[in-house]
Amino acid sequence: MKPYRASVRFYPDREQERYAVEYLKQLPEKKINRFIVDAVTEKIAANPVSLSASDLSAIREIVREELRGVTFETPPEKPTQGITELTEEEDATNQESVLADMDAFFS
C-alpha cells in the first residue's frame, strides 16, 4: 500500500507556527516526518472526535425510520430430538470401527 502524502506549510508571521519551524529545524531531516506523524496521531488520541447532540439525534431518526417496517418475532422453538439408540448391527459396526482405529493408532 502506498503511504499517504501531505504537504505541510508553516507561516512565519504566526507565532506558534514560527516556533514549530524553529523546533523542526533542530531535528535531523530523516526524523521530521516521524515527528509530525507521531504528533498528529497523539493529538487525535488525546481529542477523539465526538458526535454532537444533533448528530446523535439524526442517527436515531434514521434508525427509527429504517426499523418502522420491521416486525420482531420470537423464532419458533426448535424441536428437540430424542435420544436414539443404535441397533445391534450399528452397535457392532461401531465397536469394530473403534477397535480398528485403536489398532491403527497403537501400531
C-alpha positions, 0 to 999 in steps of 0.5 A, a space after each residue: 500500500 502506498 503511504 499517504 502524502 501531505 504537504 505541510 506549510 508553516 507561516 512565519 508571521 504566526 507565532 506558534 507556527 514560527 516556533 514549530 519551524 524553529 523546533 523542526 529545524 533542530 531535528 535531523 531531516 530523516 526524523 521530521 516526518 516521524 515527528 509530525 506523524 507521531 504528533 498528529 496521531 497523539 493529538 487525535 488520541 488525546 481529542 477523539 472526535 465526538 458526535 454532537 447532540 444533533 448528530 446523535 439525534 439524526 442517527 436515531 431518526 434514521 434508525 427509527 425510520 429504517 426499523 418502522 417496517 420491521 416486525 420482531 418475532 420470537 423464532 419458533 422453538 426448535 424441536 428437540 430430538 430424542 435420544 436414539 439408540 443404535 441397533 445391534 448391527 450399528 452397535 457392532 459396526 461401531 465397536 469394530 470401527 473403534 477397535 480398528 482405529 485403536 489398532 491403527 493408532 497403537 501400531 
